[in-house]
Amino acid sequence: MENLPSKEEMKEAFEKKDATGEGKLTFKEMKEIIELFSSEEKKNEPNFDQMCDMMCNMADVNGDKMIDFGEILLLLFGDSLEPENAMKGSFRAFDTNGDGYLDKKD
């Protein structure tokens, strides 16, 4: 996302994607939002999907494989990011298989 959307734009996109109304998005839904705010050039880059996966893993601070709006605010705007949550998000970004360990494949 080259041009970071405003919090209001992100909230609107989040609410449109949150079809169930439970206040959480799947990684697939979050990737669709990332695509919405990304240029065609960026979307055509060979590592775009991997970058989306990394952003989703970083955003998922509580590890439930869902992203709530608070987690988006933490990732994109740094709102109330506690050091422990920052470390967890960074770890999850590199733990691509989600097993809780980092290995050579990750």
VMD Tcl script that draws the C-alpha trace (Angstrom):
set ca {
  {0.00 0.00 0.00}
  {1.97 2.95 -1.29}
  {-0.49 5.61 -0.23}
  {-1.64 4.71 3.23}
  {-5.40 5.12 3.53}
  {-6.81 7.30 6.29}
  {-8.28 5.65 9.36}
  {-11.74 6.58 8.10}
  {-11.10 4.99 4.68}
  {-9.75 1.86 6.35}
  {-12.74 1.67 8.72}
  {-15.14 1.97 5.78}
  {-13.33 -0.77 3.82}
  {-13.20 -2.96 6.94}
  {-16.93 -2.61 7.59}
  {-17.77 -3.43 3.95}
  {-15.68 -6.62 4.08}
  {-17.00 -7.66 7.50}
  {-20.08 -9.33 6.02}
  {-20.85 -11.29 9.20}
  {-20.70 -8.21 11.39}
  {-18.54 -9.94 14.00}
  {-15.82 -7.29 13.78}
  {-13.14 -9.57 12.37}
  {-11.77 -10.33 8.92}
  {-10.18 -13.45 7.57}
  {-6.73 -13.14 6.06}
  {-8.36 -13.49 2.63}
  {-10.67 -10.54 3.32}
  {-7.76 -8.48 4.64}
  {-5.75 -9.27 1.49}
  {-8.66 -7.91 -0.56}
  {-8.46 -4.64 1.40}
  {-4.70 -4.47 0.84}
  {-5.32 -4.96 -2.88}
  {-7.95 -2.21 -2.83}
  {-5.40 0.34 -1.60}
  {-2.49 -0.92 -3.76}
  {-1.52 0.24 -7.24}
  {-1.77 -2.09 -10.22}
  {2.01 -2.00 -10.46}
  {2.37 -3.17 -6.86}
  {-0.27 -5.90 -7.29}
  {1.63 -7.27 -10.30}
  {4.90 -7.64 -8.42}
  {5.89 -11.31 -8.04}
  {6.08 -11.14 -4.24}
  {2.78 -9.29 -3.69}
  {0.96 -12.32 -2.23}
  {3.87 -13.02 0.11}
  {3.86 -9.38 1.22}
  {0.11 -9.60 1.92}
  {0.63 -12.78 3.96}
  {3.37 -11.08 5.95}
  {1.18 -8.05 6.67}
  {-1.69 -10.28 7.81}
  {0.59 -12.28 10.10}
  {2.03 -9.09 11.57}
  {-1.44 -7.62 12.13}
  {-2.74 -10.76 13.87}
  {-1.33 -9.85 17.28}
  {-3.52 -12.28 19.26}
  {-2.83 -15.20 16.88}
  {-6.45 -16.12 16.17}
  {-5.95 -16.09 12.37}
  {-8.50 -13.25 12.19}
  {-7.89 -9.51 12.05}
  {-9.97 -7.03 13.99}
  {-9.97 -3.30 13.36}
  {-7.78 -2.62 16.39}
  {-5.09 -4.88 14.96}
  {-5.24 -2.97 11.66}
  {-4.78 0.30 13.52}
  {-1.78 -1.17 15.33}
  {-0.16 -2.33 12.11}
  {-0.81 0.66 9.88}
  {-0.87 3.58 12.30}
  {1.01 2.29 15.35}
  {-1.87 3.19 17.65}
  {-1.25 1.80 21.16}
  {1.34 -0.70 20.02}
  {2.80 -2.27 23.13}
  {6.36 -3.62 22.79}
  {5.24 -7.19 23.51}
  {2.57 -7.04 20.79}
  {5.05 -5.52 18.36}
  {7.41 -8.44 18.95}
  {4.59 -10.99 18.56}
  {3.51 -9.39 15.29}
  {7.05 -9.35 13.96}
  {7.56 -13.00 14.94}
  {4.32 -14.06 13.22}
  {5.42 -12.25 10.06}
  {8.35 -14.64 9.76}
  {6.63 -17.74 11.14}
  {4.99 -18.39 7.78}
  {3.71 -21.89 8.58}
  {2.28 -20.80 11.96}
  {3.90 -23.55 14.02}
  {5.37 -21.16 16.60}
  {8.95 -21.79 15.50}
  {11.27 -20.21 12.98}
  {13.14 -22.58 10.72}
  {15.05 -22.28 7.45}
  {11.85 -22.57 5.39}
  {10.32 -19.59 7.23}
}
mol new
graphics top color blue
foreach p $ca { graphics top sphere $p radius 0.5 }
foreach p [lrange $ca 0 end-1] q [lrange $ca 1 end] { graphics top cylinder $p $q radius 0.2 }
display resetview
